[in-house]
Amino acid sequence: MRNSFNLDGKVVLITGAASGIGAKCVEVMAQCGAKVMATDIDEQQGLKTVAEFKTQGLDVVFCQHDASSSDDWDKAIAATLAQFNRLDILVNNAGIYIGGTLLENNLEQLRLLNKINIESIFLGMKAAATVMKPGGNGGSIINLSSVAGLIGVSGHSAYGATKGAARLYSKHAAVEFAQLGYGIRVNSVHPGVIDTEMGGQVFQDLVDIGLASSFGEAKNIVIGMTPLGRLGKSEDIASMIAFLSSDAASFITGGEFVVDGGLTAA
Ligand SMILES: NC(=O)c1ccc[n+]([C@@H]2O[C@H](COP(=O)([O-])OP(=O)(O)OC[C@H]3O[C@@H](n4cnc5c(N)ncnc54)[C@H](O)[C@@H]3O)[C@@H](O)[C@H]2O)c1
């Protein structure tokens, strides 16, 4: 799939960019003309992913970055400014999934989910807006939530709580940044089950909590619940993120964008 949203000259920082949805965002947004700072906690995979994109002639740089670390945000923003001299778009994509039923979950799991899925969004929005606001060019921030941030899903309560928080954190920031005149838009994106490593963890969890007898059956259950009859692909999400990043979305802020093949509509 080729993308045609115009991101010419825009500088974007994408977290969790070594694999899955984040890596596809790097590729699609760079193909749309953006200069991309791709960051991830996994340096080895991140360097490998970025090296592949560079062979396509894309303007992409990698920075090792734990998105839940305040010090690492200072490092990632400094690297972005040193490399590209500005920041226009932030994609808060890094996240983890921990399944299990509510009775099985423990406090450490909830705290870890909060740290990686929510503290990273707070730190990212704060770091990016601090740079974007005085730049005077506005900006666009996209936070990865999930359909599990909109509806109840067995085995997803702790993860879904963090994704529900991502949804509302985005709206509060959107309203505040707009009313205070920062010119920075903030939106959340809500994927259904996407065919990545994390998507596989979701299928395994359905087996582990006893709602499917095998990984294959779990996959078929999800496909059966999806009106469009397939799993999502990383490019389905990357296209939405490229659109929300572009000037074509200049009147869109505080919105929640479901990309789930109709799963939550059925
Ligand atoms: N795959 C799905 O079905 C699905 C559905 C809904 C929402 N999402 C959300 O989309 C985002 C991306 O999901 P994915 O499927 O590509 O996941 P993934 O597990 O395939 O990839 C996640 C990436 O994030 C990185 N990462 C993990 N912890 C990090 C940290 N502390 N700092 C920086 N990087 C870190 C990993 O190294 C990895 O490269 C996540 O926020 C996820 O919750 C995914």
The ligand as an ORCA input file, in Angstrom:
! r2SCAN-3c Opt
* xyz 0 1
  N      -1.091     -5.313     17.961
  C      -2.335     -5.075     18.383
  O      -3.238     -5.910     18.217
  C      -2.671     -3.761     19.044
  C      -4.025     -3.473     19.257
  C      -4.373     -2.269     19.877
  C      -3.388     -1.380     20.263
  N      -2.076     -1.682     20.052
  C      -1.071     -0.699     20.527
  O      -0.231     -0.306     19.459
  C       1.090     -0.044     19.947
  C       2.102     -0.864     19.162
  O       1.739     -2.236     19.247
  P       2.484     -3.394     18.427
  O       1.465     -4.412     18.137
  O       3.292     -2.827     17.335
  O       3.428     -3.966     19.584
  P       4.770     -4.830     19.463
  O       4.897     -5.567     20.755
  O       4.740     -5.630     18.200
  O       5.921     -3.711     19.375
  C       6.081     -2.796     20.435
  C       7.411     -2.091     20.331
  O       7.514     -1.238     21.481
  C       8.809     -1.397     22.037
  N       8.782     -1.072     23.467
  C       8.261     -1.807     24.491
  N       8.473     -1.182     25.653
  C       9.119     -0.018     25.367
  C       9.606      1.069     26.144
  N       9.500      1.092     27.489
  N      10.190      2.104     25.509
  C      10.323      2.097     24.161
  N       9.923      1.099     23.380
  C       9.309      0.046     23.972
  C       9.195     -2.842     21.757
  O      10.601     -3.041     21.826
  C       8.598     -3.049     20.358
  O       9.547     -2.692     19.346
  C       1.055     -0.363     21.443
  O       0.851      0.820     22.188
  C      -0.148     -1.283     21.563
  O      -0.707     -1.281     22.853
  C      -1.691     -2.837     19.438
*
